[in-house]
Amino acid sequence: MSIQVEINVKNFELSDRLQDYVETKVGKLDRYLDILEEATLDLTHEKNARDAKDRQVAQLTLRGKGVLLRAEERTEDIFASIDLVVDKISRQIERYKGRRWRSRGDGRSASDFAPELPPLEEVESEEKAAIARRKKHLLLPMDEREAIAQMELLDHEDFFIFLNGITNQVNVLYRRRNGTLGLIETEQG
């Protein structure tokens, strides 16, 4: 299976050389984890970075059946940023494979049993003007242990939103000031 690579650039031009480099490096990641379907690489040149060495930013997001991995790296050279972010995501894949296939007896992911969720309703354009950034998050049923593991894999330091497979409710896992974890269990009003 071949992974689809999407490249988004901000504040600079995407040369053919850079595009070929990205497709070659990122395209090899599905060798390590065959359930990967799509990779999105956001390349940014930040003009007002605090440090000149942090101007070239590469953020890589991998999506597949039951998996979402994300990594970001900043350097003074875009090619170096790409190399570092691919290395970082490779380590995340190895951690994911180790936890996933060692902890589940049959090797099947939770998404195999999950019902298909309907698409999110479109928000009116007036509301989009006030929101600086919008992200979509696929809620897969998982237990609290799996949510903690996903939170660590994605390097989310503050919070993680998930669908609790036991209660079938949306939960928010968050890090408290003292370093422990808290859990918000939602209810429909």
Rosetta blueprint (number, residue, H / E / L):
1 M L
2 S L
3 I L
4 Q E
5 V E
6 E E
7 I E
8 N E
9 V E
10 K E
11 N L
12 F L
13 E L
14 L L
15 S L
16 D H
17 R H
18 L H
19 Q H
20 D H
21 Y H
22 V H
23 E H
24 T H
25 K H
26 V H
27 G H
28 K H
29 L H
30 D H
31 R H
32 Y L
33 L L
34 D L
35 I L
36 L E
37 E E
38 E E
39 A E
40 T E
41 L E
42 D E
43 L E
44 T E
45 H E
46 E L
47 K L
48 N L
49 A L
50 R L
51 D L
52 A H
53 K H
54 D H
55 R L
56 Q E
57 V E
58 A E
59 Q E
60 L E
61 T E
62 L E
63 R E
64 G E
65 K L
66 G L
67 V E
68 L E
69 L E
70 R E
71 A E
72 E E
73 E E
74 R E
75 T E
76 E L
77 D L
78 I H
79 F H
80 A H
81 S H
82 I H
83 D H
84 L H
85 V H
86 V H
87 D H
88 K H
89 I H
90 S H
91 R H
92 Q H
93 I H
94 E H
95 R H
96 Y H
97 K H
98 G H
99 R H
100 R H
101 W H
102 R H
103 S H
104 R L
105 G L
106 D L
107 G L
108 R L
109 S L
110 A H
111 S H
112 D H
113 F L
114 A L
115 P L
116 E L
117 L L
118 P L
119 P L
120 L L
121 E L
122 E L
123 V L
124 E L
125 S H
126 E H
127 E H
128 K H
129 A H
130 A H
131 I L
132 A L
133 R L
134 R L
135 K L
136 K L
137 H L
138 L L
139 L L
140 L L
141 P E
142 M E
143 D L
144 E H
145 R H
146 E H
147 A H
148 I H
149 A H
150 Q H
151 M H
152 E H
153 L H
154 L L
155 D L
156 H L
157 E L
158 D L
159 F E
160 F E
161 I E
162 F E
163 L E
164 N E
165 G L
166 I L
167 T L
168 N L
169 Q E
170 V E
171 N E
172 V E
173 L E
174 Y E
175 R E
176 R L
177 R L
178 N L
179 G L
180 T L
181 L E
182 G E
183 L E
184 I E
185 E E
186 T L
187 E L
188 Q L
189 G L
